[in-house]
């Protein structure tokens, strides 16, 4: 039977090594990423050990009141599994977790599921055991991802391809190593003007994360012939998938289709990277998933991308 050990800082190296070798972990679960905002969340992460003391799984969590959450500071969560963890062991993960939560006095467990595009090998055993546990789906957001394995099935629409060739003739180019300091003021200004919002991360936080994960976090821009930024994105590279974390364009960039140029240039670039299968353009929802921004979602579909669900479940602890 598996047993639970609560994470503490002395286990950071052990935790990170497991995540890197797992079948569905990404760099977001490494402690340098999670701990940058440790002052905002009461960490209650868990390690699951087999009878020989080997890690079978980990789960990044925080506690808030009488609830244990798949870490609220992360986009997705759930069990991160060892390559050899079997379905019956995933059943045990649910059993021992519910028993642990009862003993600790928790009343509910909020399980934020990892979308399948981030699995290096199939890892959807939790779907079955969430159903068996009577989990309630409490939130669902719709992302849009391009699958490089689909071949020519979903090609970008003509208007997107046209922007790529048209702007290239005008001297627009892709900068794959842009500086955050140049992009961030543009992002902040556009979010404030359009949505009365601010980025989830501050510039200082994103600098810190990029310094910790230089191979995983990249700022890319489309620049004109004079070097001025027309559009930009911050990408998270998990190896299996590329995720668009932030994206915006200047007013001029919007007029000339610079975001089309940028996206299609990046899609074409990562098409040649053997380890990458998916290009995840992010969710298109508002109000906790209840409203789909149909025009934004349709824009992303124009690149050949289709729907991927980001789901969150609630399990009552009885």
Secondary structure as UniProt FT lines:
FT   STRAND          3..6
FT   HELIX           9..11
FT   HELIX           12..21
FT   HELIX           27..29
FT   HELIX           31..34
FT   HELIX           35..37
FT   TURN            38..40
FT   STRAND          42..43
FT   STRAND          46..49
FT   TURN            51..52
FT   STRAND          55..59
FT   STRAND          61..64
FT   TURN            65..66
FT   STRAND          67..70
FT   TURN            72..73
FT   STRAND          79..81
FT   TURN            83..84
FT   HELIX           87..104
FT   STRAND          108..112
FT   HELIX           116..118
FT   HELIX           125..132
FT   TURN            133..134
FT   STRAND          136..147
FT   HELIX           148..154
FT   HELIX           158..169
FT   TURN            170..171
FT   STRAND          173..175
FT   TURN            176..177
FT   HELIX           180..195
FT   HELIX           203..212
FT   TURN            213..216
FT   STRAND          217..223
FT   TURN            225..226
FT   STRAND          229..237
FT   STRAND          241..249
FT   HELIX           251..256
FT   HELIX           258..271
FT   TURN            274..275
FT   STRAND          278..283
FT   STRAND          285..286
FT   TURN            287..290
FT   STRAND          291..292
FT   HELIX           294..301
FT   TURN            302..304
FT   STRAND          306..316
//
